[in-house]
Amino acid sequence: MGIVAGLVVTFFDGVLMLRPSTYVPPDHPFVLISFNVLFWAVFGALSGFALCAVKLKKKDIDEKNDFYWVLFFLIPFAVAYGVLGRLHIPPIPLTFVHPGHVFDYHLSFVWPGIIIAFLLFYLQRKGSCELLPPRLFIVEILFFTHFFYTCSNMQRISRRVSLRAFHSLFASDMFSDVFLYTVVVLGTLGLYFFLFFTVVPMVRIRFIAKNSAAIACLCICVAVFVGLCYAASQRHRPRMHFSANAAHGVRNEKHVSNVILIVLDTLRADRLSLYGHPGTSKNLEAFAEDSLVFEQCVAPGPWTLPSHVSLFTGLYTSEHMCTEDLRETWPDVTPIFLADEYTTLAEIFHDNGYSTAAVVSNHGWLNSSYNVNQGFQLYDCNGSIGTVYVLYPFRPILHIFSYLTNLYPKSIKSYRTADDINRIGLNVLEKLRDRPFFLFLNYMDVHSPYRPPKPYDGFFLNSSFPQMYRLRQYGAYLKGKHDKSEWDSYLLSQYDGEIMWLDSQLGELFARLKEMGLYDSSLIIVTSDHGEMFGEHGFYTHNCVMYEGVIKIPLIIKLPFSKRVEREKKIINLTDVFSTILSICDLPVPDGVSAKPFGGDTSSCVAEYHWHVFGEHRTLYDGNYKFMSFLHKKEHGKKEYQKQRSPELYDLAKDPLEKENLAKKLPEVVAAMQAKLKTWENAHPRKKVDQPKSKAVLSEDVKEGLRALGYVQ
């Protein structure tokens, strides 16, 4: 019965692989089947031992064999499965993402209870039941699983399926939900009783004579079904068709043939070995020995969308205005998408005869809804199977097992991990290797929830059992009894573990590039879009004031054949990478672009953040000074767009950790900085495009992706 339960549960778990825009790792079907069968087989064995212990004391147990199996297996199965499937621990610390309102909180336990009560009554009167296959209860387990999945996830399913015509019949969504729920429950109960008294006896007599035959048939059916679900999930993947470009023949031979742009999402510079933090990134250190390393690279802003748009267009946030945050209810505050009128790196490369492709892990902010895929012939951007852990009230128990043990962290991560990005990216490179190409790779492993795979979760943690340490720390945090310094240190240890894991995968990528003969001749850029905070100044994650931890990022540029190998101390903005890449490739930089090749000659640099909490928050680097301004009170609809915050000034040469705010001590420096910021603002106004920019129209897939990443509730 345990094996049967595991196979039936796997059948329903496999359906979730069909969720649109969801990447399913190749090993996921095997892990799913193996875990469920093993878990429920152990559960069945324990039930058997318990029944044997009772059997020694009760002599009439054989006469009511099926009755006791209901008591010792079916009831415990229903309770255990229902509780474990509904058990939810937020995977992202400090960001309590949950499935939200659930129509069926606990009603799904009632419907299996009705079936169990019927079975107990029926078997009590009939004795050993001749209608059921001995000790299998396949139909009951099937219906129990269906009730928990369907009833608990009813709202989520109905919102995803196109039921507009159905919902239009009712005064509100609540009435339609109640009606649909009632129809499903009554229909399912009616179907069960019909099968119990008609189909099951015929199946038992004509087909299922032995337990082994039933299990063998079920195993084959489930394996085939899960395989078909996995195959169907791969149909969501974009196809790699690179048509010949009209501009192919006009390329000058001195152009760089291959360009690989790698963005390591959420990676702050000071946690890398090559920037002074030992032990995390030996492969990037080796890569840096062939490259130009910038010691002071500043992100255009502290979050993904505006930073990537600045990287792709060479424009600052105040110019392209692909910004705003989702801290208010939909659709009041929705980021603005990239206008077609702006020219992107991918478009420039495509127009100059390059094939263009992107493999993107950050499916929340870098999906095509924001138009950041402009110019890419292939744009592969999907979430991973872990998305269902956050979005669905009832989910595979493999997820909670993975959370508790960290044995398969992919099942709780909503983004594709580095090994999956490598696998897909290298397949793309096989298609591109014989033609000029521009490839963009986006990795997201160091983003929360900071769940490095074993053994990387224990490399920077002073504990022999890192997962038990995690659970103790997390439990203390939830109770409000955690020690802040210990908690922050723990988060950093897992963040460093993610960096080390990501670095190992980058090492494999570089090794494969060398095997393919692409490493030496390619222009390879490795950078980040922003950093991450771990309790410094009271902030966590990255939607916050632009202190060094969130704004200083790595920038490593390997020119073809390592023509320039050195460390550059001059400050540069990530926006400048746009013109830097084009200048190295000897391609023209579009007019009106603010980015300067290699940062230009200036010693100053600006980062900015447009958010309803701070208004227009800007940071200016000038010499040793860093000035942070919170300016321009605005009205956002009927809501005030700024909370008051005093300016901050730091001397980074003497105070790299930004401990002492010098704004009151050095008012003349503050005044000079404010004047420079005003001059900069006047020089970088919002660009005018032919069509007024409008807000992105976000699909339910995009909204769910942002929820899964912890950006919205």
TAURQUI-V398319 format. One record per pair of residues at least 12 apart in sequence whose C-alpha atoms are under 6 Angstrom apart, sorted by the first residue. I is the first residue (numbers start at 1). J is the second residue. Records with the same first field share a line. If there is no record, write none. Layout:
I = J ; J
This chain:
1 = 136
2 = 40 ; 41 ; 44
3 = 37 ; 41
6 = 36 ; 37 ; 40
10 = 33
11 = 222
13 = 396
14 = 226
18 = 233
21 = 382
22 = 382 ; 383 ; 384 ; 385
23 = 382 ; 383 ; 384
24 = 385
47 = 72 ; 73
63 = 128
64 = 127 ; 128
65 = 128
66 = 128
67 = 123
84 = 397
85 = 394 ; 395 ; 397
86 = 394
91 = 449
92 = 448 ; 449
95 = 710
97 = 710 ; 713
98 = 390
99 = 391 ; 392 ; 393
104 = 152
108 = 147 ; 148 ; 151
112 = 144
131 = 201
152 = 394
153 = 393
245 = 353
247 = 352 ; 353
248 = 353
255 = 585 ; 586
256 = 585
257 = 436
258 = 436 ; 437 ; 522
259 = 438 ; 522 ; 523 ; 524
260 = 438 ; 439 ; 440 ; 524
261 = 440 ; 524 ; 525
262 = 440 ; 441 ; 442 ; 525 ; 526
263 = 442 ; 526 ; 527 ; 528
264 = 443 ; 528
265 = 443 ; 444 ; 528 ; 529
266 = 447 ; 530 ; 531 ; 532
267 = 528 ; 531
268 = 531 ; 553
269 = 552 ; 553 ; 554
280 = 500
281 = 500 ; 503
283 = 503 ; 507
290 = 562 ; 565
291 = 557 ; 558 ; 565
292 = 556 ; 557 ; 564 ; 565 ; 566 ; 567
293 = 556 ; 567 ; 568
294 = 555 ; 567 ; 568
295 = 569
296 = 571
297 = 552 ; 553 ; 571 ; 572 ; 573
298 = 551 ; 552 ; 553 ; 573
299 = 530 ; 551 ; 574
300 = 607
301 = 607 ; 608 ; 609
302 = 530 ; 542
304 = 529
305 = 365
306 = 322 ; 323
307 = 529
310 = 575
311 = 575 ; 578
312 = 344 ; 345
313 = 344
314 = 575 ; 578 ; 593 ; 594 ; 595
315 = 593 ; 594
318 = 686
319 = 685 ; 686 ; 687
322 = 336 ; 337
323 = 335
324 = 610 ; 611
325 = 611
336 = 695 ; 696
337 = 370 ; 371 ; 696
338 = 370 ; 371
346 = 375 ; 376
347 = 375
354 = 436 ; 437
355 = 437
356 = 376 ; 377 ; 437 ; 438 ; 439
357 = 376 ; 377 ; 378 ; 379 ; 439
358 = 379 ; 439 ; 440 ; 441
359 = 380 ; 441
360 = 381 ; 441 ; 442
361 = 415 ; 416 ; 442 ; 443 ; 444
363 = 381 ; 382 ; 383
364 = 705 ; 706
383 = 414 ; 415
384 = 414 ; 415 ; 416
386 = 411 ; 412 ; 413 ; 414
387 = 414 ; 708
389 = 412
390 = 708
399 = 411 ; 412
417 = 445
446 = 498
450 = 494 ; 495
452 = 497 ; 498
456 = 497
457 = 494 ; 497
460 = 493
461 = 493
488 = 534
520 = 560 ; 561
521 = 560 ; 561
522 = 560
523 = 558 ; 559 ; 560
524 = 557 ; 558
525 = 556 ; 557
526 = 555 ; 556
527 = 554 ; 555
528 = 553
530 = 550 ; 551
531 = 549 ; 550 ; 551
532 = 549 ; 550
533 = 549 ; 550
572 = 599
575 = 595
576 = 595 ; 596 ; 597 ; 599
579 = 595 ; 596 ; 597
580 = 597 ; 598
604 = 621 ; 622
605 = 620 ; 621
606 = 619 ; 620
607 = 619
612 = 641 ; 642
613 = 642 ; 643
614 = 642 ; 643
615 = 641 ; 642
616 = 631
617 = 629 ; 630
624 = 651 ; 652 ; 653
625 = 650 ; 651
626 = 649 ; 650
627 = 648 ; 649
628 = 647 ; 648
629 = 647
648 = 661 ; 663
649 = 661 ; 662 ; 663
650 = 662
